[in-house]
Amino acid sequence: MSAEEQQLKAEQPEPEGAAQKPNTILALTASAVMGLWFGFLFEKSHVYEPQAIRGQFNFEVWIMMKMFMGAVSASCVAFIGLKTLAPARFDAVRLGFHPAQRGLLAGGAVGGAILGTGMVVAGACPGMVLPQVGTGVPNALLTTLGGVIGALAFGLLEPTLRPALLEKGAQCSGSETDFIDVKLGKPYVPLCLLLGLMCGGLAVLLEILVPYEDELCVSLNPCVRLSNSTAENGTLFAARAWPPALCGFLLGAMQIPAAAFIHDSLGSSSSYQCVAGQCLLVAPAAAQSRFTYLDKSRKGVGSWWQVFYVGCAVLGSWLSATLSDTVPTTAEGVPVAPALIGGFLMLFGSRLGGGCTSGHGISGMPLLNSLSIVAVCAMFGAGIVVGLIMDACNVLEITPLAGRL
């Protein structure tokens, strides 16, 4: 973006509602409650287990796709409601989704591909690794550490990458022209409704074709079929698992409190950047002025709400597993090296691409953001290729959960 374009953008009036800042106490409280529910849903769906994530990329397990599509569908419904009932708030959330420049190919596609590769290697994603920590998946803390290091590495390299990669090619700069409906000159609601119906229909279809009771054996010794879990435990919240599509629908519905109390959309990878940015507290002033990306990510409710969100997901997943008597989990973790390397790749890629599985997939796609669509396609495309290669070469062997029935 040239200096003239930046000046014109600065002179444009803010949409109504954009200037209204969220109440800090309400925002952090809401993010903590949402994080508890986030962790609870991830544990109940069992999508957090490394085998489920890896198995999705070689088409052996469909848990992740069910939950992802369900979440996208519910997010579409939430954003359509927001657009209809509170258009000013919708515009503020939408235009605030990507304030930084990203090349669609050099940033979104490359970043998404690196993120997808890291997901296969680590058997995790930036949001899912926290429920892994809460349920005691081996080496999940190392994956988290690798993620923080990856976010820090990107922050330190960002001044160099910005002209060479982030600003190369077609841009996504946080303006109205970054959205598919605006590019096509079509109304938002019908396009988003079509996306929501397609994703929701696919989630339901997958649940019918591949019932979760037959697909997943809960991480218990001995193995217990999920179809009997609710009757054995007596209550819904004590059930050992819920249908992943249902968990996805409930997850996507959290866009409503996110917009209402935080004035933002769901995401998780920015929390790693916020934590990594705290290193500047002990850095000289010259470093703060050079590494502006890190510096602006380390303070303010806009940065810290995601830390509360993913942090409470640890507690939420532990609570869910405790109620169903499945903690500590017996889910297999990945070895030390893949945990660290995969965590690094996940967060470096998500920061390069400007978002993660939640940010781009559950929020950006329903907002019809062009960068998000490119990043999600690259993430799943690269993940599938790398997963199939790993499986064919018997490298970091993928053991699908269905094989334990």
N, C-alpha and C positions, 0 to 999 in steps of 0.2 A: 504494500500500500504506500503510495507516494505521500509526501508531506501535504500536498494540496488535498488529497482524498481524506487524510487524517483530519485536516482542519475542517473540511465540509462535514465529516461525520461528527466532529465535536460540536459543531454549530447546530446540528439537527436536534430538535426538541425530544426529550425523553418521553417514551410512551407513558400514559397515565398509569401509576402504580409502580413504575420502575424506580422512581425516586424514593418511594416509601420503603424504608429499611425494616427488616424483620426485627421483632422484639427478641433480644439476645436470649433471655431466660426461656421464653416460649420456644424459640427455635432449637436450642440445645436440649430442652426437655423433650420436645417432639422427636428430635433425631435419636435420642436415647431410647424412647419407647418404640420407635420404628426399628431401631437396631435390634432390640429384643425380639420383635416379631419377625424380622428378617432372618435372624439366626434360628428361630424356632421353625420357620417354614423350610429352611434349607436342611435342617436335621430331619424333619418329618418326611421330606421328599427323598432323602438320601442322595440327592444330587451332588452333595459335597464330597462324596467318597471318591478317591482318585481313580478307582476302577471304573466308576460310572462316567467320569469326565473323559478318560482315555478311551473307554469303550464306545463313546458317542462318535469319536472321530474315525473309527473303523467300522461303524454301522453295526455294532454288536449290542449296544445298549441304547435305549431311546429316552431315558429318564431326563437327560439334560435338554433335549429338544422339546419334550412335552412341557417342561417347566418354562423354558425360554419363550416358546410360542404363546403359552398361556399368559405370561407376564406382558409380552408385547401387546396382545389383544386387550387385556384389561387396561393397560396404559393408554391405548387408543381411546377406549371408552372414557377414561378419566380426562384426557385432554380435550375430547369433543365436548364433554360437559363443562369444562373450564372455559373453552372457547365460546360456548353458548351463554353461560351464566355469568362469567366474569372475564370478558374479552380483554380488558386492560391487564389483568393479572396474567392471562395466557400470553399476551404479547411480551410482557416483561420477562416471563420465564423462558419463552422461546428465543427472544433476541439475546438473552443472557447466557444461552447454552454454549456458544462458542465465541468468547470475546477475543481469542488469540488467532492469529493467522495460521493456516495450515494448508499446504499444497494437497489437493485431493489425491494425487497419485504419490508424490514424493513423501507426503506426511501421512495421509490417511491409509493408503494402500500398503506402504512399507511398514508403518507402525502397526496396522492391523495384522499383517503377516507375522511380524515378530511376536506380537501378543499371542496369536494362535499357536505358534511354535512353542512358546513358553508354557501355554496351557497343557499341551500334550506332554511335554517333558516333565513338568511338575505335577501333573494330574490335579490342577487347581486353576482358579482364576482369581483376580485381585479381591473380589468379594467373598468367594467361597473358601479361601484359605483360613479365614477367621473362624467359621464354624468347624473347620478341621482342628484348629487349635482348641476350641471349646470342647470337642468330643474326644480329644486325645489321639488324633491320627499321628502316627510316627513321623517325625521330621517336619511337621507343619510349621513349627516355629522357625525352622531354617528357611523354609519357603518364604515366610513373612520377612525374615531378615534379608534374604536375597531381593525381595521386592523393594524394601527401603533403600538398599544399596543401588538398585536399578533406577529408582526415582532420583536419588542423589546424583548418580552419574549423568542422567539426562539433564538435570538442573545445571550441573557444572559445564556440560557440553553445549547447552542451549545457545549461548552467544555465538558459538561457532556454527552450529547447525542451522540457525535461523536463516542466514542468507543463502547457505549452500543447499539446504534441503527443505526447511519448513516453508519458505516463501517461493519455492520453485514450482512452476506449473500453475494450474488453475487454483484459485484461492478460495478458502472458506474463512471469512473474516468477521463473522458475527453480524452480518447484515441480512436484510430481508431476502436478498437475492440468493442466499445460500439454501433456500428451501424449495423442494420439488414443485409444490403447488404454485409458488410465485413464478418459478421458471416456466412452468407450463401455462400460466395464466388461468388456473382452475381454482375453484373454492377448496378450502382446506378440509372441511367436514366430510364431503363425499369420498375424497381420496383416503383420508384417515380411516373412515368407516370401512372401506373396502379392504384396507390392510388389516384392520382388526378382525373382520369376518374371516379372512383367509387364514390368519394366524390362529385364531380361536378354533376354527373348523379343523385345522391340521392337528392341533393339540388334542381335541376330542377324538378325532379319527385314530390317532396313534394310541390313545388310551383304550379304544375299542379293539384295535387290531393286535396290540401288544399290552395286555392287562398288566398293571404294575405288580399284582400278586404273583404272576408267572415270571415276571422279568427279574425281580429283585428278591434276594434272600437277605433278610436283615442281618447285620453283623453281630450275630450271636453264636455261641457254641452251646448246645447243638443248634443247627439251623432250624428256624421256625418260620412256617409259611405266614405271609402277611395277612392272608384272608381270614385267619383266626385271631389276629392280634387284638382287635377291638374287644371281642368277646372275652378274651383272656384277661385283659387289663381293666375292663369295666367302663371306661370313659373314653371320650373322643381324644382328649388331650394326652391320655396315657397310651393311646394306640402307638404301635411301633412304627407305623408309616401311614402317610396320606397319599392319595393319587398325585403324582407330580404336576399334572395339568391344573388341578385345583390349587395346589400351592403356588403355581405361577399366576393364576388369576388373582389370588389374594395378595401376592407380592406386587403386581402391577397396580392394584388399587391404592397402594401407598403413595402414588403420585398425588393423590388428593391432599393428604396432610403435608406432604413436601411442599406443594405449591401454596397451601393456606398458611402454614406457620414458618416455613423457611424461605419461601419465594424462590424455590429452586426445583430441579427435577432430580430423580434418583441417580446415584452414581457412587463409586467407592474408591477409584484409583487416586483421586485428588488427596485423599487422606494420607497416602504414602508420601506425596510431595510435601504436604504440610509438616509431617514428622521429619522428613529429610531436611526441610528448610530451617529447622531449629538449630542446625549447626552454625548458621550465621549469627546466632546470639553471641558466640565467642570469636567471631571473625572480625577483622578490621573493617572500618567503614568503607574502604576501597572495594572490598569484596562484595559488600551489600549493594554498592552502586553498579558493579559489573554484573553480578548474578541476580538481575532483577526478577527473573522468573521464579527463582527460589525465594527471594525476599518477599514478593507479593503473595506467595503461597503459604507463608508461615503465620499469618495473623488475620484476625477478623473472623466473625461468625461464618462468613462465606467459605472459609477454609476449614474451620474447626468443627463444623457440624458433621462433616463426614467422618472425622476422627471419633466423635461420640457414637456415630451410627455404626461403624464397623467394630468399634471397641465393644459396644453392647451386644453385638452379634455373637461374640464369644460366650457371653453369659446366656443369651437366648438359646443357643444350640445346646449348651450344657444343661439348661433347665429342661428342654424338650427331651433330651436323652435320659435325664434323671427320672422324669415322670414315666418314661417307658422302660426304665431299667435296662438301658443299653449303653451306659457309660461306665468305664471307658470303652470306646468302640473297639471292635476287632478288625475294622477295615484296614486293609494293607496300605502302608505308606510307601513313598518312593525313597530310594537310597539318598544319602547325604548330598552327593554331587548333583544329581538331577534336581533335588529340592532347591539348592542354592542357585544353580544355573537357570532352572525354569522360573523361579521367582524373579530373578534379575531380568530375564527376557520379558516376562509378563509386564512388569512395570515400566521398563524402558520403552517397550513397544506401545503401551497404553499412553504414556506421556508424549511420545513422538506423534502418535495418531490423535491425541487430544481426547481420549476417553477409553473406557474398558467395556467389558461385556455388558455391564449394567448401564453405564453412561451412554454408549453408542447404541446398544441393542434395545434396552428397555425404555430409554428416554429419547435418544436421538432419532431412531427410526420412526416411532409414532409422531414425533415432531416434524417428520418428513425432511430432516436435515440431510443434505446431499453427502456431506463428509461422513456422516454416520453410516449411511447405506454402503458407501465404498469401503469403510473400515470393517464393517461386519462381514461383508462378502470376502474380504481379504483374510479376516481372522478365521472364518470357518474353512475357506479354501486352503489356506496354508496348513491349518490344523489337520485337515483330512489327508493332505499329501504327506505331511511328516508322520502322521499316525500310521498310515498304510505302509510307509517305508520302514518305520520302526517295527511294525508287526511282521512284515515280510523278512526283515533281517534279524528278527528275534532280538532286537536291541531294546532294552527296557521293556520287556515283554508285557503286553497288555493282557490282563486276565479279566475278562468280563464277569460282572457279578452274576449274570445268568448262569454261568458255568458252575456256580456253587449250589444250585438247586438240587 
